[in-house]
Amino acid sequence: MITAGTLTLLQVARGNFPLEITIIIFMLLFSIIGLLTSFRLKAELEECLHDIHQIAASGGLDSLMALSREDGIPIRYPKFRWIFPWFYALVSFGFLALLAVKLFSLR
Protein backbone atom coordinates (compact mmCIF):
# COMPACT_ATOMS: atom_id res chain seq x y z
CA MET A 1 0.00 0.00 0.00
CA ILE A 2 2.88 2.33 0.77
CA THR A 3 4.49 1.64 -2.60
CA ALA A 4 1.22 2.12 -4.50
CA GLY A 5 0.50 5.38 -2.69
CA THR A 6 4.01 6.66 -3.23
CA LEU A 7 3.97 5.77 -6.92
CA THR A 8 0.67 7.64 -7.23
CA LEU A 9 2.28 10.63 -5.55
CA LEU A 10 5.19 10.31 -7.97
CA GLN A 11 2.74 10.48 -10.88
CA VAL A 12 1.14 13.61 -9.41
CA ALA A 13 4.56 15.20 -8.82
CA ARG A 14 5.57 14.79 -12.47
CA GLY A 15 7.60 17.79 -13.56
CA ASN A 16 8.75 18.68 -10.04
CA PHE A 17 12.24 17.15 -10.31
CA PRO A 18 13.41 17.57 -6.66
CA LEU A 19 10.19 16.00 -5.36
CA GLU A 20 10.43 13.12 -7.84
CA ILE A 21 14.03 12.35 -6.83
CA THR A 22 13.15 12.57 -3.13
CA ILE A 23 10.23 10.16 -3.56
CA ILE A 24 12.35 7.69 -5.54
CA ILE A 25 15.17 7.81 -2.97
CA PHE A 26 12.64 7.28 -0.17
CA MET A 27 11.20 4.23 -1.92
CA LEU A 28 14.69 2.89 -2.66
CA LEU A 29 15.63 3.15 1.03
CA PHE A 30 12.28 1.68 2.06
CA SER A 31 12.80 -1.34 -0.20
CA ILE A 32 16.40 -1.85 0.98
CA ILE A 33 15.20 -1.85 4.60
CA GLY A 34 12.55 -4.42 3.60
CA LEU A 35 15.24 -6.54 1.92
CA LEU A 36 17.49 -6.50 4.99
CA THR A 37 14.55 -7.24 7.28
CA SER A 38 13.40 -10.16 5.14
CA PHE A 39 16.92 -11.65 5.17
CA ARG A 40 16.96 -11.40 8.97
CA LEU A 41 13.51 -12.99 9.31
CA LYS A 42 14.48 -15.78 6.90
CA ALA A 43 17.59 -16.54 8.94
CA GLU A 44 15.59 -16.61 12.18
CA LEU A 45 12.99 -18.90 10.61
CA GLU A 46 15.65 -21.35 9.44
CA GLU A 47 17.26 -21.34 12.88
CA CYS A 48 13.92 -22.04 14.57
CA LEU A 49 13.07 -24.82 12.12
CA HIS A 50 16.48 -26.39 12.75
CA ASP A 51 15.95 -26.20 16.53
CA ILE A 52 12.48 -27.76 16.22
CA HIS A 53 13.90 -30.58 14.12
CA GLN A 54 16.68 -31.17 16.67
CA ILE A 55 14.19 -31.27 19.57
CA ALA A 56 11.90 -33.66 17.70
CA ALA A 57 14.82 -35.89 16.71
CA SER A 58 16.17 -36.06 20.27
CA GLY A 59 12.76 -37.12 21.52
CA GLY A 60 12.26 -39.64 18.72
CA LEU A 61 9.35 -37.66 17.34
CA ASP A 62 10.67 -36.78 13.90
CA SER A 63 8.06 -39.03 12.30
CA LEU A 64 5.46 -36.56 13.57
CA MET A 65 7.09 -33.62 11.82
CA ALA A 66 4.97 -32.27 9.00
CA LEU A 67 7.87 -32.36 6.55
CA SER A 68 9.49 -35.57 7.75
CA ARG A 69 11.34 -38.03 5.56
CA GLU A 70 9.65 -41.02 3.99
CA ASP A 71 11.80 -44.09 3.25
CA GLY A 72 14.98 -42.05 3.71
CA ILE A 73 14.14 -39.70 0.80
CA PRO A 74 13.52 -36.09 1.76
CA ILE A 75 10.21 -34.69 0.54
CA ARG A 76 10.71 -31.82 -1.90
CA TYR A 77 8.61 -28.73 -1.36
CA PRO A 78 8.95 -25.14 -2.54
CA LYS A 79 10.80 -22.94 -0.07
CA PHE A 80 8.58 -19.90 0.11
CA ARG A 81 10.93 -18.28 2.60
CA TRP A 82 12.79 -16.81 -0.38
CA ILE A 83 9.75 -14.95 -1.78
CA PHE A 84 10.17 -11.75 0.24
CA PRO A 85 13.95 -11.41 -0.22
CA TRP A 86 13.53 -11.86 -3.99
CA PHE A 87 10.62 -9.42 -4.07
CA TYR A 88 12.49 -6.72 -2.15
CA ALA A 89 15.66 -7.27 -4.21
CA LEU A 90 13.66 -6.86 -7.42
CA VAL A 91 11.88 -3.75 -6.14
CA SER A 92 15.18 -2.25 -4.90
CA PHE A 93 16.73 -2.83 -8.31
CA GLY A 94 13.69 -1.27 -9.98
CA PHE A 95 13.84 1.89 -7.88
CA LEU A 96 17.62 2.10 -8.39
CA ALA A 97 17.08 1.86 -12.16
CA LEU A 98 14.31 4.49 -12.00
CA LEU A 99 16.62 6.80 -10.04
CA ALA A 100 19.39 6.30 -12.61
CA VAL A 101 17.03 7.04 -15.49
CA LYS A 102 15.78 10.22 -13.79
CA LEU A 103 19.29 11.44 -12.98
CA PHE A 104 20.74 10.66 -16.42
CA SER A 105 17.75 12.12 -18.28
CA LEU A 106 18.59 15.44 -16.62
CA ARG A 107 21.80 15.70 -18.68
N, C-alpha and C positions, 0 to 999 in steps of 0.2 A: 504494500500500500504506500509505503514511503517512496519507493522508487517510482511508482506510477504517478503519484502526486508531484514529485520533483520533476519528472519528465514533462508533465503538463505545465508546470511553472516555467520550465525551460522553453517550451513552445510559446508561451505568452511573452517571455522575455526576449524573444527573437529581435535582434537588432541592437540590444543593449549588451555590448561585448563584455564589459567587466562583470555584469550580473551572470551572463552565460558561463563565463570561465569559473566564477565562484561556485555556481551550482554544480558544474561538472567536477570540480575539485572536491566539493563536499561529497558527491556521490561516489567518487573514486575512493576517498578515505573511508566512507561508510561501507563500501563493499570489501575493502582490504581488512577492516576490523571484523566483518562477517566471516571472511576467509580464515583469519587467524583464530577466531572463536570456534569455527567449525572444526578446524584441525585439533584444537584443544579438546573439544567435546568428543571427537572421534577417538582420540587417544585414551581418554577416560573411559569411554564405553568399552574399548578393547581390553583395557586393564581389568575392568569389572567382570567382563565375560570370562576372562582368563581365571580370575579368582573364583568365580562361581564354578567353573569347570574343575578347578583344583579341589574345591570343597566337596563337590559331588563325587569326584574320583576317590578322594580319601575316605569317604563314607560308603563307597561301593554303590553309589546311586547314579552313576553316569548313564545307566540304561533308561533312567527317567528324564534325562535331559531332552528337551524338544528337538535339538539338532544332534542327537547322538549318532554313533556309527552303527551301521548294519553290516554284519558279516565282514568286519574289518575294513570296509570301503567307506570313506567319508562321503556324506551326502552333500552334493553340490547345490548351492543356493546363491542367488544374487546378493552381493554385499551392498545393501542400500546405504551403508554408513559413508560411502563415498559421494553420494548425491550432492550434499550441501557443499563440500569442498570444491567439487567440480563446478557447481553452479556459481559460487562466489568467485572462483578463478576466472570463469568465462565472463562474468559481469565486470570484474575488475579490468580484464583485458579490453572489454568493450568501451568502458569509460576512459581508459588510458588512450585507446585509439581515437575516441571522439575528442579528447583533449588535444591530442596531436594534430588532428585535422583542423580544429578551431585555431590553434596557435600558428600552424603553417599556412592557413588560408589568409591570415592577416598580412603576410608578406607579399 
